[in-house]
Amino acid sequence: MKTASAVVAFLLVVSLATPLAACGGGGGQEEEATPAGEEEPTPAASKIAFDSDRDDNAEVYVMNADGSGRTNLTNNPAGDDVPAWSPDGSRIAFESDRDGNAEVYVMNADGSGQTNLTNNPGWDEDPDWSPDGSRIAFSSDRDGDPEVYVMNADGSGQTNLANNAAWDSSPAWSPDGSRIAFMSDRDGDPEIYVMNPDGSGLTRLTDHLADDVGPAWSR
């Protein structure tokens, strides 16, 4: 009986010890792994950019997602607003009139490296990044009326996509980068249109006597 009891006790100890060994033993807690298929958050996911006139003129600020750590990034006597994060969270495009008229600028996420991308006598505004971060869509009246333009992220290759005598503005890239939605009054009143990134495939989406503006894609 003693022998049988000893065997049972031995087997019980082994069965309890096995899962402990699989978990790394009793020393220290193993760091939890990121679940399969779940992406690490980008820097922009934990930050919110916004514009504020709390310093007596419009500035671009950034804060943590809980509202703490509010920081003035632009810190310029001119008007700076309409911030737009690059997809990787490393840069922020914004609008500024520090050179005498509205231009599209870009800066690093900490406010350094502020650079005028459009550098044109016309009014350039409403920056919106392509999903891959290689291009920026924006509005400009450099050709006499507001049009939707696109340029490379370094400011080169500025191209008029809308190319119409009406008012075209507020570009918004689709999440897959295949289309750009925008507002236009080319049919008599503001409506939402969509087109390919090269300006082709123009399609009117809304048709109402009321003003339809401010397109925003689901993510």
Residue, then its C-alpha position, 0 to 999 in steps of 0.5 A: m500500500k505504501t508503494a502504491s501511495a508513493v507512486v500516486a503522490f509522485l504522479l501528482v507532483v509530476s502532473l502539477a509541475t508540468p504546466l508550471a514548467a511550460c509557463g517558465g517556472g515560478g521565477g518572474q512573470e513572462e511578458e505578454a505577447t501582442p496578439a497575432g494580427e494586431e498591429e502596434p499603435t503608431p505614434a499618432a494613435s496616442k496623440i491628437a493634433f488640433d488648432s487653437d487661438r489660446d495664444d492670441n493667434a491660431e497655432v497647431y498644438v498636440m496633446n496626449a489622447d487623454g488631454s494631457g501634455r498640450t504643446n504648441l508646435t508652430n509657435n508663430p505670430a501668423g495663423d497656423d491651423v488645419p493639422a493633418w497627420s501623416p499615416d506613419g505619425s512622423r509628420i504633420a501637414f498644416e496650413s499657415d499664412r506666415d509668408g503672407n498668404a495661405e500655404v501648405y506646410v509640413m513639420n515633424a511631429d515635435g514641431s521641428g523642420q517646418t517647411n513650406l511645400t506649396n510656395n505659391p502666391g495663390w491660396d493653398e489649404d486643406p492638406d490631406w495625406s495619401p494612405d501611403g504617405s507619398r502624396i498630399a492632396f490640397s485645395s488652391d485658387r492659384d488658377g483663379d478659382p479653388e481647385v483640388y491639387v495633388m503633390n508629392a510629400d516633398g512639395s514637388g509635382q503639384t498638379n491640378l486634378a479638378n481643372n474646372a471653373a467651379w469651386d472645388s475643395s476639401p479633398a479626402w483620400s479613400p483609405d485604399g488610396s484609389r480615390i479622392a472625394f471632394m466638394s464642388d459646385r460645378d452643377g450649381d450648388p455644393e455637391i460631393y464628388v469622387m475621382n481617381p488620384d489622377g483626376s480621371g473617373l469623375t463621379r457625382l455622388t450627391d444630388h440635392l438642392a442643399d449644400d453637401v460639403g466636407p466628405a470624410w471616408s470611413r476607416 
